[in-house]
């Protein structure tokens, strides 16, 4: 059985959906895993706390599954140090977090909607995996930054990857990924519309005027977002089935060291198309 550590900020329905899907798959025998704990970087007593209701629902779900809930509020942890040295603050927060988690044994830590930058020592101590909304050789940054860069680059393909967390944010080795075309049916007309706009405006002007509602942007986001959860589940299943293993922060497929990320596009497409 694969033992998971689950890290989440628990700020909305997406966080609940991630955990619910994994637990449902576990219940019906789809994946042989156990979530040893859920760690949250809020304890929900902070003021102001704009996501309090959402987080209460998340906490209730965790407790309903009988999973140990561990919290350490980033808002109340050493605010004096946060103001003076955020690197040292992050290191101190990581030390305290690892102390709280020291009684739990887990094989892989899943950053599932975890919105706090993990400190270097924690990345070295644990095997942590995280989702990044781009192909392994794609743009860095937030999903918004990634999509605008794709449009700027006149890209032909987009995708999602799961990568190993390292000291360099969003730079860890890609473990698994899925890709899909952003040309052809459903896209060509939207690209034509974008090219027409670019005749009289810059991309930055279009971004500021239309934002995430711009039709090409919205289509790329929609097709990427619906693949995120299936990729996380498919990746966890590969590890749970013993096909993928990590040793010394290197990934092996059926005992052979991978020289690149594992393509799960077909698995993810089958799930995404069935939604």
N, C-alpha and C positions, 0 to 999 in steps of 0.2 A: 504493500500500500504506500502510495506517495503522500508524504506529510507536507502540508502547505502552511506557510505563515501568510496571513492576509493583511495587507496594509491599505487602508482607505481613509479618506477624509470624510466620507459619508455625507456629501453635501447635496445629494439629489437622487432622483429615481434611477439614474444610470448606475450609481454605486450599489443600490439595492438589486437591480436587475443582474449585475455581474455576479454577485454572491448567490442570488436565488437560482440562476441558471446552473452554476456549478453544483449547488446542493441538490437541485432537482436531478441532474445527471447522475450524481452519486446515489441518490435514492432509488433510481430505476436501474442501477447497475451499469450505467454508461461509462463511468470513470471510477477507478478504484483509488479514491483519495480520502484524506481526512484533513479538515481545516483545524489546526491545532490551536489557533487563536486569531482574533481580529484585533489589529492595532489601529487606533485612531489618534490623530494629532490634535483633537479637540476633546474636552470632557463634557461639553455642553452646559457648563455653568458660566461661561464667559459672557461678559456684557461689553459692547453690544454683540449679539449673536444672530445675524440675519438668517442663518440656515438652521435655527434651533429646531423648528418643527420637522424639517427633512431629516435632521440628524437623529431626532428622537425615534422616528420611524425606522431608521437604519439600526440604531441600538436595540430597539425592540425586536427587530428581525434576528439580529445576532443572538440575543438572549433566547429567543424562541427556538433557535436551532441547537441551543445548549452549548454554543461555542464560547470559550472564555473571551471576554472583552477587556482589552488593556488600553487605557487612555493616558495621554500625557499632553496637556494643553500647551501648544506653542505660544499662545497669547499670554499666558501667565508665567511661563518658564523664563527666568532671568531677563526681564525687560531692560534692566540696566545694561546688560551685556549686548543685547540686541541693538541698542542705541549706539554703542561704542565700537563693537567689533563683531560683525555678523558671521565671519568665518569661525571665530572662537565660540560664538553662540551655537552655531550648528554642530561643532565638535562636542560641546558640552551637552547639547540636547541628545546627540547620538549616544554618548556614554550613558546617559540616564535611561534612554530607551532600551539599550542593550541590557542594562541591569534589570529592567522590568521584564524583559523577554528571556532572561537567562534560564528560567526553569522550564522553557518549552523547547523541545527538539523538533526541528523541521528541516526538510530537504531543500525546498525552494520557497523563497518569499515572492509573493505576487503583489506588485504595486497596482492596485485596482482602483483607479481614481484617487491616488494619493498625491496631494497637491503640494507637498513640502519637499524641498531639495534635500536628498539624503547625503549625509556627511561621508567623507572618504573612508573612514575606518569601518563604518557599517557596510559599505559596498565591498570591502575586502573580507570582512568577517562572514557575511552571508552571501549566498547565491541569490541575487534578487533579479527578477525580470520585470520589464516594463514595456508598455505599448507605445510606439511612436507612429503617428499617422502619415507615414511616407514609406516608399521603397527603401531598401538598404542603401542604395546610392542616390537617394532622393534628398530633397531640401531638409534642413534642420529647422527647429523653431516650433511654435504653436501650430495647431491645425490650420488656423487662419493664415498664418505666414506661409505655411507650406503650399496651400492652394493658390494664393496670389503669386507665389514664385513659379508654380507649375504653369499658370496662365502666361506669366511674363516669359517663360522659357519655351512657350509653344509646345508643351510636352505632349507626348503621345500615350503615355501610360501613367497610372497612379497605383498606389498600393498602401499596405499597412505592414508593419513589422513588429515583432517582439524582440527586444534586445536585452543584453545583459547590462545591469547597472554597474558603472565604473566611476572612477574619480572624475572623469570628464562627462559632463551632463549631456545626455543624448548622443554620446559617442561610443558607447559600448558595442561590442560585437553583436551583429544581428544573429539571432538564433533561428527564427522562423519568419516567414513572410507570405503574403498573398498579393498578387498583382491583377490589374484589370485595365482594359483599354479605355481611354477617354476620347476616342475618335469613333466614327461610324454611327450606327443608328442611335438616335437620342442625343448625340453630341454634335454632329457636323453643323446642324442648323444653329446651335448655340455658339459654336466657334465663329460662324459667319457673322452672327450678331455682334460678337465681341470685336471682330476685325472692323466692322462698320463703325462701331463706337470709337475705335482707336484712330480712325481717320481724322477726327476732330478733337479728341481729348486724350490726355495721357492716361496710363493705367492707374496712376495714383489718383487722378481726378475721378475716374470711374469708381475706384474703391471708396473714396470719401463720399461720393454722391449716393452710391447704391449699397455699399457694404455687402453683408452676407446674403442679401436678397437678389444680388445680380444673378441672372438665370444660369450662366455657365458655372459660376462659383457654387451656387446652391446644388446643382446637379452633381458636381464632383464631390461635394461634401456628403450628400445623401448616399451616394454609391459607396463612399469610403466608410461612413459611419455604420452602415448596416453590416459591414464585414468585421468590425472591431471585436464584437463579442464572440462571433464564431471562431475568429483566429485565436483568441485567448483560450477558449474551450478546447479547440483542436490541439493547441500547443500543450496544454496541461495533460490532455489525453495521451499524446505521444510520450511524455515523460512518465505518466502513470502506467502505460503499457510496457515501459522499459525499452522502447525503441530509441528514444533520446535520453542521454545521460550527460551530466556535467561532472567534470573532475578538474580541479585546479583552474576553474573558470574557463575551461575548454569544453566543447560540446562534441559528443560522439553519437553516431547513428549506427545501431547494431554493432557496437564495439569499434567502429572505424572513425577516426578523427575527421570531422567535417572541415573542409577548407573553405566553406561558404555557408550561408544560411539555408535552411531546409524549406523547400517550396511546398506550401500547403494550399495553394490556390484552388485546386480541384475540390478538396474537402470543404474549404470555406465557401466556394461558389455553390456547392450542393446545398449547404445550409442556408445561405443568404437567399438563394433563388426560391427556397421553399417557404420563406416567410410570407 
